[in-house]
Amino acid sequence: LGLSRQREYSADETGARMVGQPYGLISALQKLGAYNQRIPTTALSPSTSALCIVKPLFGSGTLSSLFSTHPPLEARIQALREMTVTPQR
């Protein structure tokens, strides 16, 4: 699962570098996180929640983070904010 989380960070970094700055991706992740808060958890099962970009059924505790395939949204946004982005050619 750690490898999966590292791939998410790599995907975020690659996307930010392709567009030349991380702010669009940060904004998109923030919007997904806000929308995620409005989804009733009764509408999702653990099998369908795996298809979501932002995990709706995982809490923020240590135990839940052990089984999450994605890094916490806040950590992804922080990593993007810390990037010095140079556009790829």
N, C-alpha and C positions, 0 to 999 in steps of 0.2 A: 504494500500500500504506500510505503514511503516513495517508491519509484514512481508510482502514479501521481503523487503530489508533486514530485520534482518535475515531472513532465508538464504539469499544469503551469508551474512557474516558468518553464522554458517556453511553453506556448504563449503565455502572456508576454514574455520578453520579445519573442519573435514577432508577434503581432504589433507591439508598440514600435519596434524598430522598422518594420515594414512601412508603417504610416508616418514615421519620423518623430513621433512624440507620444507619450503614454496617456495624455489627458482624455482622449476619446474613449480609450479602453477603461480608464478609471470611471468615467461617467457612465459607461454601459454597465459595468459591474455594480455600481451604486444603484442604478435603476433596477437591475435584476434583483438585487438584495431587497430593495424597497417593495417591489412587486411580490417577491417571495413571501414577505410578511403578511400579505393579504390572501394568500392561498390557504383555504381551509385544509388542515391536515387530514381531515376525513375524506378529502377528495383524492388522496394519493395513498398508494400502498408502497411498501419498501421496494418492490420490484419496479414500479414505474418511477419512483423518485430517483433511481439510478440514472434516468435519462435527463435529468435536470442539470443545468449548468451550475446553479447554486443549489446545494443540497437542502431541501425543505424539511426533512425529517430528522436531521442530526442536530443535537444540541451543541452547546459550546464547552461541555465538560471534557476532562482528560480522557475518560473512557470512550466517549463518542468520537474524539479526534483520532483514537487508535484505529478505528475501523472506517474512517472517512477516506474516500479516494481523492477528494479535493482538499487543498489547504483552506483554512478559514478565509472567508471573503476579506476580512480586515487585513489579514497578512498578505494577501495577493495585492490589495490596493496599496499597502505600505511599500511592498517591494517595487511596485511600479513607480511610486513617488520618488523612491531612492535612485531610480535609474538615471543615468546620463545617456540619452538616446541619440544615436547617430543613424541617419537613414541609410539603409542598405541600397547598394546600386547593382 
